[in-house]
Amino acid sequence: MPVPSAASGTPACAWITRLDAPLTTAAAGPLAGLRFAAKDNIDAAGIPTTAACPGFAYVPAENAAVVQRLLDAGAALAGKTNLDQFACGLNGSRSPYGAVPNSFDARYVSGGSSSGSAYVVAAGECDFALGTDTAGSGRVPAGLNNIVGLKPSKGLISAHGVVPAAQSVDCVSILARTVAVAVRVLETAMGHDARDPYSRGLTLARRPFPAAFRFGVPARPEFFGDTLARDAFDQAVARLAALGGTPVPVDYAPLAEAAGLLYESALVAERYAAVRDFFDARADAVIEPVRSILAAGKSYDAAQVFQAQHRLRALGQQAAAMWRDIHVLCVPTAPTHCTLEAMAREPVQRNRELGQYTNFVNLLDYAALSVPASIRPDGLPFGITLIGRAGSDWQLADLGQRFHHDTGLTQGATGKPLPAPRPIAALSAAPAAASVDASAPSPETHLALVVVGAHLSGLPLNGQLTERGAVLARRTATAPRYRLYALPGTVPPKPGLQRVEAGGAAVEVEVWQVPLAAVGSFLALVPAPLALGSVELADGRWEHGFVCEGHALAAARDVTAYGGWRAYVASL
């Protein structure tokens, strides 16, 4: 049901629509038991999408691709969250549904545009939330609210069913209280989708950064007079160094100039293009300063757009030089905090300050992860953002989780301690010797194999894989079209996986990369009624995997409701 009108700056402003009962479509799956919220520029079937503009609102007939994936994986949708109108802003106060307060001190901004999503996660109202991130909207609110903001490589998560801010640089982002939860969501959400013109298949690096890694820091960081933020960043740099890193000063000038192009060049025309038809007809329905920002996009011609694109590419070439000396870049997520009162007085300048270290990331095709770093002496959170080249998502998650857990901070604004960290399943155990470009094994040398039962990590037959040099590529789930059965009389206990036309569910699986030279000897160990077939995964891809002959299931117990073999075995 829609949230009643609330006084601006109160917790109720975090929601635009909060459902009376969370929406679920699958009882089992890798995200079963987790509640999430979606920023209200992301479609959920039957629920109005407003983009924080009541005059723009429409009711979608189907879920956004990412929402559908999460529901199919067992997650429950709790509602839609507030945002800076049309995702245009980094402060969380540009909304007719009210300003979203900071979860630590309601006098301060929450950060935006994914303000509501950050608040409900920080406050413990949801386990994770979806945001969007064009210029920092999934990172700034994370940094200001002591939570994790994962901005994946562009095109990794489908943006089909998302109201764009600037479509060519938009990303769906993930906000969570821990890196481990954010990674679980990314594992489910990612995958190529031809309906999204900017979706792409991307090979992710599969080895962590070296134990002795080099991290870039701005040579002359700017904090706009906020000495507490400067001190907090110095402490974060020292913590990274204690974890094995060596700080390397980098020239921030090309990054800063690239950041400025997003709003101060013809590139802002893409903001206008995203809502052109509505804006031309109903500009009066758009609040300030969003209206002026969008209107500015009308003043540029096509030649100026190309000029801006050419300049951006030139800056990208300049910035590329820094990667010869570093594995990862570390910046403050936001250089300062800002009160709601100060933001109201100078909405453009104060907003620009919050984006000091964020705007360039998508423009230059980088991945980023914002993680909490400390609580300042004034009680406000401070976060850092780790930035890597496209495809470094798992590497950033590994380092970010190590850093976050080393801080000893609690989760968001809940006061609850951090749980034990979880290994990033997609990474092999050995760190890269000197490069961040290590990637997954090639199909020319390895077979991707889906395992569902006793061969899962830590279970009795997993050694048959590891002793042959197989490596875990990722943990994921099947498409929601399978049933899982416990086969009677098998030692050790084994399951049977069957694809069904109706009544199926997502089942937890792992994908292992097996050296081709070892495939034959491995398959010789697989007894009937199990056989090698093809399995459809949650991201729509088909891979070789274990299936079961139908005749063996007549006397087998259906254990689909457990979501996977590991959970079923644990219940015995």
Secondary structure, DSSP 8 states (H G I E B T S, - for coil): -B-----TTSGGGGEEEEEEEEE-S-S-STTTT-EEEEETTB-BTTB-B-TT-GGG-B--SS--HHHHHHHHTT-EEEEEE--SGGG--SSS---TT---B-SS-TTBB--SSSHHHHHHHHTTS-SEEEEEESSSTTTHHHHHTTSEEEE--TTSB--TTB--SSGGG-EEEEEESSHHHHHHHHHHHB---TTSTT------B-S---SS-EEEEESS---TT-HHHHHHHHHHHHHHHHTT-EEEEE--HHHHHHHHHHHHSGGGHHHHHHTHHHHHHHGGGS-TTHHHHHHHGGG--HHHHHHHHHHHHHHHHHHHGGGGT-SEEEEES-S---BHHHHHHSHHHHHHHHTTTTTHHHHTTEEEEEEEEEE-TTS-EEEEEEEEETT-HHHHHHHHHHHHHHHT-BSTTT--B-------TTS-SS--SS-S--B---TTTEEEEEE-STTSTTSTTTHHHHTTT-EEEEEEEB-S-EEEEE-TT-SS--EEEEE-SSS-B--EEEEEEEEHHHHHHHHTT--TTEEEEEEEBTTS-EEEEEEE-GGGGTTSEE-GGGSSHHHHHHH-
